Amino acid sequence: MTSQEQVQKMKNPVAHQLLAGLALLSTGLLAGTFVYGAVNLVAAFNDVPLQTRLTFHTSLMRMNGIVVQTFMGTAIISAILLCIFSRGADRYLALAASVLASAALLITRFGNVPINRKIREWSTGAIPSNHATILERWEMFNNMRTAAGVLAFICVIAIVLLRQKA
């Protein structure tokens, strides 16, 4: 079987449904994780004394790092595969989902993670006088990655809904 035949075979409805299902699950888990964090955890962070926030924030980042990385990786890979093996509007929506999930990864890696490292230092040492500004920046990055994750999920939902109409 040639590679062209393999690609055509993967464009069948069952393969598309399986990839769409995986993309729907992974982007949904990613979006849900980010929304829960943005709505509940950040509110809790802001409701407790600073030292409690720093200690909990550090522990949380250590515990959920592998989970969030897994959700992001699976969302990106499944959306890319869905893009490769789709046509028409599905392909563009899957491309958008993969770009958005990748944006969430990049925002996390280059926005939140460096600040998380600082927070880890603060939890056991001196807290800088501009800590509030830095924490606000972390929340801005968190909101940006949450928006990217939710939009990626919406793109995959649209793919599933468009396929149901067809």
C-alpha positions as CSV (number, residue, x, y, z in Angstrom):
1,M,0.0,0.0,0.0
2,T,1.4,3.4,-1.0
3,S,1.6,6.3,1.4
4,Q,-1.2,8.0,-0.7
5,E,-3.4,4.9,-0.2
6,Q,-2.6,5.0,3.5
7,V,-3.6,8.6,3.8
8,Q,-6.9,8.0,1.8
9,K,-7.6,5.0,4.0
10,M,-7.2,7.1,7.2
11,K,-9.7,9.6,5.8
12,N,-12.5,7.2,6.4
13,P,-15.3,8.1,8.8
14,V,-14.3,5.7,11.6
15,A,-10.7,6.9,11.7
16,H,-11.9,10.5,11.6
17,Q,-14.3,9.8,14.5
18,L,-11.6,8.1,16.6
19,L,-9.2,11.0,16.0
20,A,-12.0,13.6,16.7
21,G,-12.9,11.7,19.8
22,L,-9.4,11.8,21.1
23,A,-9.0,15.4,20.2
24,L,-12.3,16.2,21.9
25,L,-11.3,14.4,25.0
26,S,-7.8,15.8,25.3
27,T,-8.8,19.4,24.5
28,G,-11.8,19.2,26.8
29,L,-9.5,17.9,29.7
30,L,-7.1,20.7,28.9
31,A,-9.7,23.4,28.8
32,G,-11.4,22.0,31.9
33,T,-8.2,22.0,33.9
34,F,-7.4,25.5,32.9
35,V,-10.9,26.8,33.6
36,Y,-11.0,25.2,37.0
37,G,-7.6,26.7,37.8
38,A,-8.5,30.1,36.6
39,V,-11.9,30.2,38.3
40,N,-11.3,28.3,41.5
41,L,-7.6,28.0,42.3
42,V,-6.7,31.6,41.5
43,A,-9.6,32.8,43.6
44,A,-8.5,30.6,46.5
45,F,-4.9,31.8,46.0
46,N,-6.1,35.4,46.4
47,D,-8.2,34.6,49.4
48,V,-5.4,33.2,51.7
49,P,-2.4,34.7,53.3
50,L,0.5,35.2,50.9
51,Q,2.8,32.5,52.5
52,T,-0.1,30.0,52.3
53,R,-0.6,30.8,48.6
54,L,3.1,30.4,47.9
55,T,3.4,27.1,49.7
56,F,0.2,25.7,48.0
57,H,1.1,27.1,44.6
58,T,4.5,25.4,44.7
59,S,3.0,22.1,45.8
60,L,0.3,22.3,43.2
61,M,2.7,23.0,40.3
62,R,4.9,20.1,41.4
63,M,1.9,17.7,41.5
64,N,0.0,18.8,38.4
65,G,3.0,19.4,36.1
66,I,2.9,15.9,34.5
67,V,-0.9,15.9,34.2
68,V,-1.1,19.3,32.4
69,Q,1.8,18.4,30.2
70,T,0.1,15.1,29.2
71,F,-3.1,16.9,28.4
72,M,-1.3,19.6,26.3
73,G,0.8,17.0,24.4
74,T,-2.2,14.8,23.7
75,A,-4.3,17.8,22.6
76,I,-1.6,19.0,20.3
77,I,-0.8,15.6,18.7
78,S,-4.5,14.6,18.3
79,A,-5.4,17.9,16.7
80,I,-2.4,17.7,14.3
81,L,-3.4,14.2,13.3
82,L,-7.0,15.3,12.9
83,C,-5.7,18.1,10.7
84,I,-3.6,15.8,8.6
85,F,-6.4,13.2,8.1
86,S,-9.3,15.7,7.5
87,R,-10.6,17.7,4.7
88,G,-12.3,21.0,4.2
89,A,-13.6,22.9,7.2
90,D,-12.6,20.1,9.5
91,R,-9.0,20.5,8.5
92,Y,-9.0,24.3,9.2
93,L,-10.7,23.8,12.5
94,A,-8.2,21.1,13.5
95,L,-5.3,23.3,12.4
96,A,-6.7,26.1,14.6
97,A,-7.1,23.7,17.5
98,S,-3.5,22.5,17.2
99,V,-2.2,26.1,17.0
100,L,-4.2,27.1,20.0
101,A,-3.2,24.1,22.1
102,S,0.4,24.8,21.1
103,A,0.0,28.4,22.1
104,A,-1.2,27.2,25.6
105,L,2.0,25.1,25.8
106,L,4.2,28.0,24.8
107,I,2.5,30.4,27.2
108,T,2.8,28.0,30.0
109,R,6.5,27.2,29.2
110,F,7.7,30.7,28.7
111,G,5.2,32.7,30.8
112,N,3.9,30.7,33.8
113,V,6.8,28.3,34.4
114,P,9.5,30.9,34.9
115,I,7.2,32.7,37.4
116,N,6.5,29.3,39.1
117,R,10.3,29.0,39.7
118,K,10.3,32.4,41.4
119,I,7.3,31.4,43.5
120,R,9.1,28.3,44.6
121,E,12.1,30.4,45.7
122,W,9.8,32.8,47.6
123,S,8.1,30.0,49.5
124,T,11.4,29.2,51.3
125,G,13.1,32.6,51.2
126,A,12.6,36.3,50.8
127,I,9.6,37.7,49.0
128,P,10.4,40.6,46.7
129,S,8.6,43.9,47.2
130,N,7.2,43.7,43.6
131,H,5.7,40.2,44.2
132,A,2.1,41.4,43.6
133,T,3.1,42.6,40.1
134,I,4.7,39.3,39.3
135,L,1.7,37.3,40.6
136,E,-0.6,39.5,38.4
137,R,1.6,38.6,35.5
138,W,1.3,34.9,36.3
139,E,-2.5,35.4,36.4
140,M,-2.4,37.2,33.0
141,F,-0.5,34.3,31.4
142,N,-2.9,31.8,33.1
143,N,-5.9,33.6,31.6
144,M,-4.2,33.6,28.2
145,R,-3.5,29.9,28.2
146,T,-7.0,29.2,29.6
147,A,-8.5,31.2,26.6
148,A,-6.3,29.3,24.2
149,G,-7.3,25.9,25.7
150,V,-11.0,26.8,25.6
151,L,-10.8,28.0,22.0
152,A,-9.0,24.8,21.0
153,F,-11.8,22.8,22.6
154,I,-14.5,24.9,20.8
155,C,-12.7,24.2,17.5
156,V,-12.9,20.4,18.1
157,I,-16.5,20.7,19.2
158,A,-17.3,22.4,15.9
159,I,-15.6,19.6,14.0
160,V,-17.8,17.0,15.8
161,L,-20.9,19.1,15.3
162,L,-20.2,19.6,11.6
163,R,-19.6,15.9,11.1
164,Q,-23.0,15.1,12.7
165,K,-24.7,17.5,10.3
166,A,-23.1,15.8,7.3
